[in-house]
Amino acid sequence: MSITRRRLLTEGTWLATFASVAAAGRFSFELGGCDSVPHSGADAAPPASSSGGVCTSTVAAAPPFPVRPLLRPETLARFVDPLPVPPVLSPEGMRPDPEDPSRHLPYYRVTMREAAVRVHRDLPPARAWTYGGLMPGPTFEVRSGHGILVEWVNDLPERHFLPVDRTIHGAHDDRPEVRAVVHLHGAKVAAESDGYPDDWYPPGHSKISHFPARQDATMLWYHDHAMGIERLNQYAGLFGVFFIRDDEEDALHLPAGQYEIPLVLCDRLFDDKGQLSYPISGVPGAPWVSEVQGHVVIANGTIFPFVDVEPRLYRLRVVNASNSRTLMLSRSDAVPLVAIGADQGLLPAPASVPALELAPAERADLLVDFRSAAGKDVVLKTDLVEVLQFRVAAAPVPAPVAIPRSLRRAAFLDTASARKTRNLVIVEREQREYQGRMQMLFDGRRWSDPVTEQPLLDSVEIWSFFNTTDDSHPIHLHAVRFQILDRQIFEADLFRMGRGILLRGKPVPPDPAEAGWKDTVRAHPGAITRIIARFDGYAGRYVWHCHNLEHAANEMMRPFEIVRQA
């Protein structure tokens, strides 16, 4: 339970989410369980239509392709593989700046291709889709204001090895089975470089993106965003990190070099042959499932890795690249984590937290002090699941390093400056045509409906998400950064019945670890989550969506358009 949820509960809320979801059988899988349920994976030939089963009491139709039992994680040796750190990519040359042809920018070329990646010492290499043959892909590192060009080459196979659902919007039979487009998550870019879901391209083609990097120092991440199959492409391995540095960050003298460790965390399911496995529904011809809960959490593409550290201060740059799972990170020795940054850069001040909640797509910038653990092992875990072991050397313990009390001056947006407040309702509906599967929507609208959110360029708006569902949704807005104002419990059942808005308790401010600039926010069930954003940068059409990728694939994604003032 996060600080926010705990405080909401003390205000008299009814957020019994996990109990209600479990009772309703809403999750397809539980950690380490359901190993006999049909899954599709690398060994399964992708058919035109698929059926199978999920972890419920419903008897599913027999799948028309081979399925394998799941790997049992408890049979794997713990902490026998060193943590891999993706290499920093170097440019291949210079190209004209599309915004000013008299200038030239570093040019990079990254190929999307299938590769065999080793995820554990005792498992054979796993089939994966990668950027540059690596999972995660190579790391980008740039200075603020120093833009780059990246050519993304699609050299993937023409058939997917995970279950494409042809009933999902954007993945119908008139589209190629394999498509890709890259989104730099959290970047302020022109619309043509944002990775709009419909701007996909098939194998044998490429696209050049321009990333101006006119942002504060932060860690962004890049991933696939192709309409209808983003959930599968990311699950297959298409993700990596992108650092922006600036002088203000440098002046803080935070741990750097070998003392700064990027951590891309995500849960996955593997079969008993060590291959990626993805759950499928019991609906013939419609394999989509509403959530994916893996039985292991991999760190930088490795199951149960270790890393040797010194008894000193380290900086961990963490992103949750899971499809659906929210992580609750903590140390095995109960020493608090110190959060110094969120999605869009440094916080105003450090925040000490016993555990840190990260929904899919959220990032955290953490300081971790190992001086008290000299000569011992410390495990990073999420809830009860072990993720990564730190082996702390018994070397002489250095003098303590003072953590800056102030990190970055916060320019908080004034609610009085908001030109418009939008009330956006998260709802769910039953798709009876697919045996009652649930579909999440914003205001009851689908992707192809007319654009309804058109903020003016350089204007400030407040967006209020009314979550009437039983799920917590990580809501991501492309192209802009925002601040969380508060969360307020309301009677969602009465609201759904058209009986107005009945508030409970008091508005709760954001957790200290999310009190800076953000691009993804957790919209809790039964709560109104308010954010405030300035829509600056570029005019054009962008996207906002739930970053539970299974939800986004089934219409929980909408376009919005930043328009120039007349």
C-alpha positions in Angstrom: 0.0 0.0 0.0 1.4 3.4 -1.0 1.5 6.4 1.3 -1.3 7.9 -0.7 -3.5 4.9 -0.4 -2.8 4.6 3.3 -3.7 8.2 3.9 -6.8 7.9 1.7 -7.9 5.0 3.8 -7.5 7.0 7.0 -9.7 9.6 5.5 -12.6 7.0 5.4 -12.3 5.6 2.0 -13.4 2.3 0.7 -10.3 1.4 -1.4 -10.5 -2.4 -0.9 -9.3 -2.8 -4.4 -7.1 -5.8 -4.1 -9.7 -7.8 -2.2 -12.5 -6.9 -4.6 -10.4 -7.7 -7.7 -9.2 -11.0 -6.3 -12.8 -11.9 -5.3 -14.0 -11.1 -8.7 -11.3 -13.1 -10.4 -10.2 -10.1 -12.4 -6.5 -11.0 -12.5 -5.5 -13.6 -15.0 -2.6 -14.8 -12.9 -1.1 -14.7 -9.5 2.6 -14.7 -8.8 4.1 -18.1 -9.2 0.8 -19.8 -9.8 -1.4 -21.1 -12.6 1.5 -23.0 -14.2 -0.9 -25.4 -16.0 -2.8 -22.7 -17.8 -2.4 -22.3 -21.6 0.0 -19.6 -22.6 1.4 -18.6 -26.0 5.1 -18.2 -26.4 8.2 -18.6 -28.6 7.4 -22.3 -29.3 3.8 -21.5 -30.4 3.2 -20.8 -34.1 1.1 -17.6 -34.3 -2.2 -18.5 -35.9 -4.7 -16.2 -37.6 -7.0 -16.7 -34.5 -6.2 -18.0 -31.1 -8.0 -19.4 -28.1 -6.9 -20.7 -24.8 -7.5 -20.2 -21.1 -6.7 -17.9 -18.2 -6.5 -18.6 -14.5 -10.2 -18.7 -13.7 -12.7 -21.4 -13.0 -14.0 -21.1 -16.6 -13.2 -24.1 -18.8 -11.5 -22.7 -21.9 -11.5 -24.1 -25.4 -8.5 -26.1 -26.3 -5.9 -23.9 -28.0 -5.1 -24.7 -31.7 -1.3 -24.5 -31.1 1.1 -26.2 -28.7 1.3 -24.6 -25.2 3.9 -25.3 -22.5 3.7 -25.3 -18.7 5.2 -22.3 -16.9 8.7 -22.2 -15.5 8.8 -22.6 -11.7 10.9 -19.6 -10.5 11.7 -21.4 -7.2 13.7 -23.9 -9.1 16.2 -21.3 -10.3 19.4 -20.5 -8.4 19.3 -17.0 -6.9 21.8 -14.3 -7.7 24.2 -16.2 -10.0 24.2 -13.7 -12.9 25.8 -10.2 -12.7 23.5 -7.3 -13.4 24.0 -6.2 -17.1 24.2 -2.5 -17.7 23.2 -1.5 -21.3 26.1 0.3 -23.1 25.8 4.0 -24.0 25.2 4.4 -27.7 27.6 6.5 -29.8 26.4 8.5 -32.9 27.3 7.4 -36.4 27.7 10.9 -37.8 26.0 14.2 -38.2 22.9 15.3 -40.1 21.1 18.6 -40.6 18.8 19.8 -37.9 15.2 19.7 -39.2 14.4 22.9 -37.3 17.5 24.7 -38.5 19.3 23.1 -41.6 22.3 25.4 -41.0 23.1 23.4 -37.9 24.0 19.7 -37.7 23.0 17.2 -35.0 24.4 13.8 -34.0 22.8 11.0 -35.9 22.2 7.5 -34.4 20.9 4.4 -36.1 19.2 1.6 -34.1 17.8 -1.6 -35.6 14.9 -3.5 -34.2 15.6 -7.2 -34.6 15.0 -10.5 -33.1 17.7 -11.9 -30.8 18.4 -14.7 -28.4 19.0 -13.2 -25.0 20.1 -15.0 -21.9 18.0 -14.2 -18.9 19.5 -16.7 -16.4 22.6 -18.9 -16.1 20.5 -22.1 -16.0 18.1 -21.3 -18.9 18.7 -21.4 -22.6 18.7 -18.1 -24.5 15.2 -16.7 -24.9 13.7 -15.4 -28.1 13.2 -11.6 -27.8 12.6 -8.6 -29.9 15.2 -6.0 -29.2 16.7 -2.6 -30.1 20.2 -3.3 -31.3 20.2 -6.9 -30.2 19.9 -5.9 -26.5 17.2 -6.2 -23.9 17.0 -3.4 -22.6 18.2 -1.6 -25.7 21.3 0.6 -25.7 21.3 3.7 -23.5 21.1 7.3 -25.0 22.8 10.1 -23.1 22.5 13.7 -24.2 22.9 17.2 -22.7 19.8 19.4 -22.3 19.3 21.5 -25.4 21.5 19.4 -27.5 19.2 17.6 -29.8 19.8 14.3 -31.7 18.4 12.4 -34.7 17.7 8.7 -34.4 16.8 6.4 -37.3 14.8 3.5 -36.1 15.0 0.5 -38.5 12.4 -2.2 -38.4 14.2 -5.5 -39.2 11.8 -7.6 -37.2 10.3 -10.9 -38.6 7.0 -10.6 -40.5 5.2 -12.9 -38.1 4.8 -12.3 -34.4 5.7 -14.9 -31.8 3.2 -13.6 -29.3 -0.7 -13.8 -29.7 -1.9 -11.0 -32.0 -5.6 -10.3 -31.4 -7.3 -9.3 -34.6 -10.4 -8.1 -32.8 -8.4 -5.2 -31.2 -8.6 -1.8 -32.9 -5.6 -1.2 -35.1 -4.7 -4.9 -35.3 -7.4 -6.1 -37.7 -6.8 -8.4 -40.7 -6.1 -5.4 -43.0 -3.0 -4.5 -41.1 0.4 -6.3 -41.2 0.9 -8.6 -38.3 4.2 -7.0 -37.3 4.5 -3.2 -37.1 6.5 -0.8 -35.0 6.9 2.8 -34.1 9.1 4.3 -31.3 7.8 6.6 -28.6 10.3 8.4 -26.4 8.3 8.5 -23.2 8.3 11.8 -21.5 10.0 13.7 -24.3 8.8 17.1 -25.5 8.9 16.6 -29.3 7.1 17.6 -32.4 4.1 15.4 -33.2 5.8 13.7 -36.1 8.6 12.4 -33.8 6.4 11.4 -30.9 5.6 7.8 -32.0 1.9 8.3 -32.7 0.3 4.8 -32.6 -1.0 5.0 -36.2 2.4 6.1 -37.6 3.6 2.5 -37.5 5.7 0.9 -40.3 6.3 -2.7 -41.2 9.5 -4.7 -41.4 11.9 -3.4 -44.1 11.2 0.3 -43.4 12.6 2.9 -41.1 11.8 6.3 -39.6 14.0 9.2 -38.4 13.0 10.9 -35.1 14.2 14.3 -33.9 14.6 14.6 -30.2 15.5 18.3 -29.3 16.1 17.5 -25.6 15.0 20.9 -24.5 14.1 19.6 -21.0 15.4 19.5 -17.5 17.8 16.6 -16.6 15.9 13.4 -16.2 15.6 9.8 -17.3 13.2 9.1 -20.1 12.6 5.8 -21.7 11.9 4.6 -25.2 9.5 1.8 -26.2 7.3 0.6 -29.0 3.9 2.3 -29.5 2.3 0.5 -32.5 -1.4 0.5 -32.4 -3.0 -2.8 -31.4 0.3 -4.6 -30.7 2.3 -2.3 -28.4 1.6 -4.6 -25.4 3.1 -7.5 -27.3 6.1 -5.6 -28.7 7.1 -4.2 -25.4 6.6 -7.6 -23.7 8.9 -9.1 -26.3 11.7 -6.7 -25.3 11.4 -3.4 -27.2 12.4 -0.8 -24.5 15.4 1.2 -23.4 16.5 4.3 -21.4 17.4 7.8 -22.4 19.2 10.2 -20.1 19.2 14.0 -20.3 21.9 15.8 -18.3 22.2 19.5 -17.4 24.4 21.9 -15.4 22.0 22.2 -12.5 22.1 18.5 -11.9 25.9 18.4 -12.3 26.3 21.1 -9.6 24.7 18.7 -7.0 27.6 16.2 -7.3 25.3 13.2 -7.2 26.8 9.7 -7.5 27.9 9.2 -11.1 29.8 6.8 -13.3 29.9 3.3 -11.8 28.0 4.7 -8.8 24.9 5.5 -10.9 23.0 2.3 -12.0 20.1 2.3 -14.5 17.5 -0.3 -13.6 14.8 -1.3 -16.0 12.4 -3.5 -14.1 9.5 -5.5 -15.5 7.6 -8.7 -14.7 7.4 -11.5 -17.2 6.2 -15.1 -17.6 8.5 -17.8 -18.9 7.7 -21.3 -19.9 9.6 -24.4 -18.7 12.0 -24.1 -21.6 13.0 -20.6 -20.6 11.0 -18.8 -23.3 8.7 -15.8 -22.9 5.1 -16.8 -22.4 2.1 -14.6 -22.7 -1.4 -15.4 -21.3 -4.4 -15.8 -23.6 -8.1 -15.6 -22.9 -10.7 -18.4 -23.2 -12.5 -16.5 -26.0 -12.1 -18.2 -29.4 -10.4 -15.8 -31.9 -10.0 -13.1 -29.3 -6.9 -13.9 -27.1 -6.6 -10.4 -25.4 -6.5 -10.4 -21.6 -7.1 -7.4 -19.4 -3.9 -7.7 -17.3 -0.6 -9.6 -17.3 0.9 -10.6 -14.0 4.4 -12.2 -14.4 5.9 -14.7 -12.0 9.3 -13.1 -12.0 10.6 -9.5 -12.1 13.6 -9.1 -14.3 16.2 -6.4 -13.9 17.9 -5.2 -17.0 16.7 -8.3 -18.7 18.0 -10.8 -16.1 16.2 -12.9 -13.5 17.6 -12.6 -10.0 20.8 -10.8 -10.8 23.4 -9.5 -8.4 25.7 -6.4 -8.4 28.9 -5.8 -6.4 28.8 -2.4 -4.7 31.0 -0.5 -2.2 29.8 0.6 1.2 28.9 4.1 0.0 26.1 6.2 -1.6 24.7 5.0 -5.0 22.2 6.5 -7.4 19.6 4.1 -8.9 17.6 5.3 -11.9 14.5 3.0 -12.0 11.8 2.6 -14.6 8.8 0.2 -14.3 8.6 -1.3 -17.8 5.9 -3.9 -16.8 2.8 -4.2 -18.9 0.4 -4.2 -15.9 2.2 -4.8 -12.6 2.7 -2.0 -10.1 5.9 -2.4 -8.2 6.4 -1.7 -4.4 10.1 -1.4 -4.0 11.9 -1.7 -0.7 15.2 -3.0 0.8 15.5 -6.3 2.6 17.2 -4.6 5.5 14.3 -2.2 6.0 16.6 0.9 5.4 14.5 3.6 3.7 15.0 4.6 0.1 15.6 8.2 -0.6 13.8 9.5 -3.6 15.3 12.6 -5.3 13.5 12.5 -8.6 10.4 11.4 -10.4 9.3 11.0 -14.1 10.5 14.4 -15.3 13.5 15.1 -13.1 14.6 16.1 -9.7 12.2 16.7 -6.9 12.3 20.0 -4.9 13.8 18.1 -1.9 14.7 14.5 -1.1 12.0 12.2 0.3 12.8 9.3 2.6 10.3 6.4 2.0 10.2 2.9 3.5 8.8 1.6 0.2 8.3 3.2 -3.2 5.3 2.5 -5.4 5.9 2.6 -9.2 3.1 1.9 -11.6 3.9 0.9 -15.2 5.9 3.7 -17.0 6.7 5.6 -13.8 10.3 6.4 -13.0 12.2 7.0 -9.8 15.6 8.6 -9.0 16.8 7.0 -5.8 19.8 7.4 -3.5 20.7 4.2 -1.7 23.3 4.3 1.1 25.1 0.9 1.7 27.5 2.1 4.5 25.4 0.4 7.2 25.5 -2.9 5.2 29.3 -3.2 4.7 30.2 -6.9 4.2 26.5 -8.0 3.9 24.0 -8.6 1.1 21.0 -6.4 0.6 18.1 -7.4 -1.7 15.9 -5.1 -3.6 12.4 -6.5 -3.6 8.9 -5.7 -4.7 6.5 -6.8 -2.0 7.8 -10.4 -1.2 9.4 -10.9 -4.6 13.2 -10.7 -4.8 14.5 -8.7 -7.7 18.2 -7.8 -7.3 20.9 -8.6 -4.8 23.5 -5.9 -3.8 26.7 -7.5 -2.5 28.3 -4.9 -0.3 32.0 -5.1 0.0 33.6 -5.1 3.5 36.0 -2.3 2.5 36.5 0.6 4.9 33.4 2.6 5.3 33.9 6.1 4.0 32.7 9.2 5.7 29.0 10.0 5.2 28.1 12.1 2.1 25.6 14.8 2.7 22.5 14.5 0.6 21.5 18.0 -0.7 18.6 19.4 1.2 17.4 21.2 -1.9 17.5 19.7 -5.3 15.7 21.8 -7.9 13.7 24.9 -7.5 10.1 24.0 -8.2 8.0 26.3 -10.4 4.6 25.1 -9.3 1.7 25.9 -11.6 -1.0 28.1 -10.1 -4.5 26.7 -10.3 -5.8 30.2 -10.9 -3.8 30.2 -14.2 -5.8 27.3 -15.6 -7.8 28.3 -18.6 -9.9 25.2 -18.5 -10.7 22.3 -16.2 -11.7 19.0 -17.8 -13.6 16.3 -16.0 -12.6 12.9 -17.5 -14.4 9.8 -16.4 -12.8 6.3 -16.5 -15.5 3.7 -17.1 -15.7 0.1 -18.0 -18.1 -1.8 -20.1 -18.9 -5.4 -20.9 -18.1 -6.6 -24.4 -20.8 -9.2 -24.8 -19.7 -10.0 -28.3 -16.5 -11.5 -26.7 -18.1 -13.5 -23.9 -18.3 -10.5 -21.5 -14.7 -9.4 -21.5 -14.2 -6.0 -19.9 -13.2 -2.8 -21.8 -12.0 0.3 -20.1 -12.8 3.7 -21.7 -12.3 7.4 -21.2 -15.7 9.1 -21.1 -17.1 6.1 -23.0 -15.2 7.1 -26.1 -13.0 5.0 -28.4 -9.8 5.8 -30.3 -11.7 6.5 -33.6 -14.2 9.0 -32.0 -13.6 12.7 -32.7 -11.0 14.5 -30.7 -12.6 16.1 -27.6 -9.5 17.5 -25.8 -7.9 20.5 -27.7 -5.9 22.6 -25.3 -4.4 25.8 -26.6 -0.7 26.0 -27.1 1.0 27.5 -24.0 -2.2 27.4 -22.0 -2.6 25.8 -18.6 -5.3 23.2 -17.9 -6.5 21.1 -15.0 -7.5 17.5 -15.9 -9.5 15.6 -13.3 -9.7 11.8 -13.7 -12.9 10.3 -12.1 -12.1 6.6 -11.8 -15.3 4.6 -11.5 -13.6 1.3 -12.0 -12.0 -1.2 -9.5 -8.5 -0.8 -11.1 -5.8 1.7 -10.5 -4.8 3.2 -13.9 -1.4 4.8 -14.7 -2.5 7.7 -16.9 0.2 9.1 -19.3 0.0 12.3 -21.3 2.4 12.6 -24.3 4.3 15.8 -25.0 3.8 17.6 -21.7 4.8 17.4 -18.1 2.4 18.0 -15.2 2.1 18.3 -11.5 -0.3 16.3 -9.3 -2.6 18.5 -7.4 -4.5 16.0 -5.2 -6.6 12.9 -4.9 -10.2 13.0 -3.6 -12.4 10.0 -2.7 -15.9 10.0 -4.1 -18.8 7.6 -4.2 -18.3 6.0 -7.6 -21.3 3.8 -7.3 -23.6 6.7 -6.8 -21.9 8.6 -9.6 -22.4 5.7 -12.0 -26.1 5.7 -11.1 -26.3 9.4 -12.1 -26.8 10.7 -8.5 -24.1 13.3 -8.7 -20.7 13.6 -7.0 -20.6 12.8 -3.3 -17.1 13.4 -1.9 -15.6 11.6 1.1 -12.9 12.9 3.3 -10.5 15.6 2.3 -8.3 16.0 -0.8 -4.9 14.3 -0.3 -1.8 15.9 -1.7 0.7 13.7 -3.7 3.2 11.5 -2.0 6.5 13.2 -1.4 8.1 11.0 -4.0 5.7 12.2 -6.7 5.6 15.8 -5.7 7.7 17.0 -8.7 7.2 17.1 -12.4 5.4 14.0 -13.8 4.2 12.5 -17.1 2.4 9.4 -15.6 0.0 9.5 -12.7 -1.7 6.7 -10.7 -5.5 7.3 -10.9 -6.7 5.2 -7.9 -10.1 3.5 -7.9 -12.9 5.4 -6.5 -10.9 8.6 -6.5 -10.7 11.9 -8.4 -7.1 12.5 -9.4 -6.3 16.1 -10.4 -3.3 17.2 -12.4 -2.3 20.6 -13.8 -0.2 21.0 -17.0 1.0 23.7 -19.3 0.6 22.6 -22.9 3.8 24.2 -24.3 6.3 23.1 -26.8 4.6 22.1 -30.1 1.2 22.2 -31.6 -0.1 18.9 -33.1 -1.9 15.7 -32.4 -0.7 13.6 -29.5 -2.0 10.8 -27.2 -3.1 10.2 -23.7 -3.8 6.7 -22.4 -3.6 4.2 -19.6 -0.2 2.7 -19.3 -1.6 -0.7 -18.4 -0.7 -1.8 -21.9 -3.5 -4.3 -22.1 -6.0 -1.6 -21.2 -4.5 0.8 -23.8 -4.7 -1.9 -26.5 -8.5 -2.3 -26.0 -9.5 1.4 -26.5 -8.2 3.0 -23.2 -6.3 5.5 -25.4 -7.4 8.7 -26.9 -5.9 11.4 -29.2 -5.7 15.0 -28.0 -4.6 18.0 -30.1 -2.6 21.0 -28.9 -3.9 23.9 -31.1 -2.4 27.3 -31.8 -4.3 30.3 -30.6 -6.1 32.2 -33.4 
